[in-house]
Amino acid sequence: MRVRATLWSILDWVHGFAIRDFELPQDPVGLVVATSDGRFSLTSLGDILRSEVPSSMRDVAIAATAPRWWLPWGRLSDAVREGRRQTLRTLGAELFDYYSNNPAEGRAFTGAMSASSKQVADELARVLDTTSAGHVVDVGDASGTLIAALLVRNPLLQGTIIERPDVVPRAREAIAKRGLSSRCRVVEGDFFVALPEADIHVLKYIIHDWDDEQGVSILSNCARALRSGGRVVLVEVVVPEDDRPSFAPLLDLNMLVVTPGRERTARQYGDLFARAGLRLNQVIGTSSPFSVIEASAV
């Protein structure tokens, strides 16, 4: 009782002073700052956790703290010892099936991928020559960020996004918001089965999700669907061939935990291309963590 009475006395004493008389504690994470009038405002770091602001990281933060991430990562030691992903064991479904069954997390994942696409979209549109292309297919980009950049850069270009059935409405909405519905259609499809014919196939963060055999299967379908002189363009984080510092090894660890895939060197991507009937043309670095990897039919 004495402790409780003392506590209430302290609280009552504090309440008797104007809050401006105290030096307010600051947020150790750096998301908010206290002002002299007792209010709190967002810092520049906190501001990017809002939606609909430039460079918003809201969906990234939601996706990275959702069960899809922390449950498999809770078994990191098992993933390392066994050399296999932990998604089925912890989520009860493979990654993209899990997103289909949990649409709120799926939307956050789409938003997170959009945020990463914004890092490289303008540079991709600048370095990728589309002047001789009439049709580009974006494989699996529900946000429409990359294909929109290409279509804006080249007003004569037509586009198609191929996505999983549960993601198609999200992609159509994204394209409509950009005012590009007349130039870009969104279709259901499975890149393990077939892809629409195109002059250019763009795949961002697709091949790294899959093992070598699966990657070759996807790229082979791209090769079969290319028009004469067509190209396949990957947007991926490339593992350096030397020991220079890179974010890629950490991403590779994430691939181990949650997918059958891996991050790869430029040489390893070249090997996948060769097995799929394609030839690696060039790897173009960007100011983002991503590289643009271009290949053409042999």
ABEGO torsion letter per residue (X at the ends): XAAAAAAAAAAAAAAABBAAABBBBBBAAGABBBBAAGBBBBBAAAAAABBGBBGBAAAAAAAAABAAAAAAAAAAAAAAAAGBBAAAAAAGBBAAAAAAABAAAAAAAAAAAAAAAAAAAAAAAAABBAAABABBBBBGBAAGAAAAAAAAABAABBBBBBBBAAAAAAAAAAAAAAGAAAABBBBBBBAAABBBBBABBBBBGAAAABBAAAAAAAAAAAAAABBBGBBBBBBBBBBBABABBBAAAAAAAAAAAABABBBBBAAAAAAAAAAAGBBBABBBBBABABBBBBBBBX
